[in-house]
Amino acid sequence: MNTADPQISSNSQDKRPVIRQLDDSAINRIAAGEVVERPASAVKELVENAIDAGATRITVDIADGGKTLIRVTDDGVGMTPEDLPMALSRHATSKIDGSDLLNIHTFGFRGEALPSLGAVGRLTITSRAAGFDTAQIRVAGGKVEPVKPAALRAGTIVELRDLFFATPARLKFMRSDRAEAQAISDTIKRLAMAEPAIGFTLRDVSGGGDGRVTFRADPLSGDLFDALHGRLAHVIGRDFAENALRIDATREGLRLYGYAALPTYSRGAAVSQFLFVSTRPVKDKMLTGALRAAYMDFLSRDRHPAAALFIDCDPTLVDVNVHPAKSEVRFRDPGLARGMIISSLRHALAEAGHRASTTVAGATLGAMRPEEPTATGAPRVYQMERPSMAARSASYAAQRPEFIPAPAYPTPPADPGFAEMAQSFSGRVVDTPTPEAEPDTAPEQLPLGAARGQVHENYIIAQTQDGMVIVDQHAAHERLVYEKLKTQMAENGVTAQGLLIPEIVQLSDGDCTRLLEVAEDLRKFGLGIEAFGGNAVAVRETPAILGEVNAEAMIRDILDELADQGESQLVQARLEAILSRVACHGSIRSGRRMRGEEMNALLREMEATPHSGQCNHGRPTYVELKLADIERLFGRS
């Protein structure tokens, strides 16, 4: 055994790795692997450089999903002939001087993008600064050519061909041309949302020629929110802009602004969530978690909110130098940013009151199909141009609101017309005149109008000043009861049920510390825990409304949520789920026939209650149809 030890040691020394200094070409290719993951990453870096250069119009041309050509043209300040070789050197930048890496006001600052692109592709930069001649420089696979004269009126053109030709292994990880082109389009759209004052054009020139424009956004001017609203309507869609709430809040040096959609305008995936920090598009788990938490009480788990939110702050309050692609950030006080997002969004949703998204009405109209055309193809005539006197008399009689029982007629009328309608039941609401003075505002002029009838003992039909409203009575009253229960819980607190024998839960050292840090917050919701020595905690109280619970399972679920999101809302979510079930059982049931005053009272309470536009599961409680839409259904427009 002892004789073998020297032999093992000798072999280990012979195979000892040698530390070497990599050449610049290898260093740049390694850096490119971090900065340039795919063609969309290259487009992002080049367009951000154009924005930093003060460009007002940026054009991006791509071919074959950006694999064979990416060309970015801008009208920015440009570069001098002396600047071009320096721009291709690693860690050479005009954005910072290196003295303060936390005080960054630009997109770029690392000085890695251009040399990295030149190391893995064929890069050509043509630029002209005011007062200087136009110059051009080329680099292919890390080999830089001398600067030479060129022709360009102003700005800069950066052309990248054959991306990853110097690292062919990376090409195997590229997706289809269509998928890469879509990723580039998404990148351009995010940057366009952040900079509404800049015009963006994306053109696909695959196959040669002028190509086709796949995205275009002209520069917008005016007020910040007006310009942003117009750009979001163009990029995300007019449905989002019409159903988005304006957000503008400031707290301790942070400003949150942008637009967030109503809960009834939700998506099946988190595809319409756009977050920006100092106009930089980011994908931050903490920020997306805050957005999800803000809508937690209004959407079911399979629905996702839509929003475009911007956080502006002093650069020293956020660190953007935590990821080579600069897609992640770290706030000095993450709790402040998270709390501001949640409180601002919930405040905006509460101010929206009973409002529901217009897409609900659009979906309703889309579900209604007009009658098929006749076999001859001629348009069907729905009414005579000049009805006869008898037809008009019968029509007017049928529209009378009074209900006249059949025995009231001494003899059958000569022309019954629509008299048979008098025998059928009608849910029409008839207003009984009273000697009291008329109110200042007619019910029809109120947002949800005046109840006119009930259909299938579940849907209230109300008339508004310019249309009609259909209300799901059970869903609407369920939300009203739920909001009352939540208010009572907030005012009176959560009743805690003391355990006869405290439940002891053994945890790891890190989990125990993390749990005890939020013990005071959990106590507000009736969950009482305290240290029990070592890495154990004692659960002494649980929320009484939850009944018998598995305390250990709940604690471990809370820890999982803390590890994933940094904050746990599990207890609150379970309490609100109980309140939601109570509200469901305590609300007006489907199938109950309501009197006119009951229906109108429900409408008035909806108008006065926040979040009444959607039920506890995020579905709409009412649909509003404008008179013009109804007339269009009947071919009267």
Buried (B, 14 or more C-beta within 10 A) or exposed (E): EEEEEEEEEEEEEEEEEEEEEEEEEEBBBEBBBEBBBBBBBBBBBBBBBBBBBEBBBBBBBBBBBBBBBBBBBBBBBBBBBEBBBEBBEBEBBBBBEEEEEEEBEBBBBBBBBBBBBBBBBBBBBBBBBEEBEBBBBBBBBBEBEEBEEBEBEBBBBBBBBBBBBBBEEBEEEBEEBEEBBBBBBBBBBBBBBBBBEBBBBBBBBBEEEEBEEBBEBEBBEEEEBEBBBBBBBBBBBEBBBBBBBEBEBEEEEBEBBBBBBBBBBBBEEEEBBBBBBBBBBBBBEBBBBBBBBBBBBBBEEEBBBBBBBBBBBEBEBBBBBEEBEBBBBEBBEBEBBBBBBBBBBBBBBEEBBBBBBBBBBBEBBEEEEEEEEEEEEEEEEEEEEEEEEEEEEBEEBEEEEEEEEEEEEEEEEEEEBEBEEBEEEEBEBEEEEEEEEEEEEEBEEBBBBBBBBBEEEBBBBBBBEEBBBBBBBBBBBBBBBBBBBBEEBEEEEBEBBEBEEBBEBEBEEEBBEBBBEBBEBBBEBBBBBEBBEEBEBBBBBBBEBBEEBEBBEBBBBBBEBBEEBBBBBBBBBBBBEBBBEBBBEBBBEEEEEBEBEBBBEBBBBBEEBBBBBBBBBBBBBBBBBBBEBBEEEEEEE
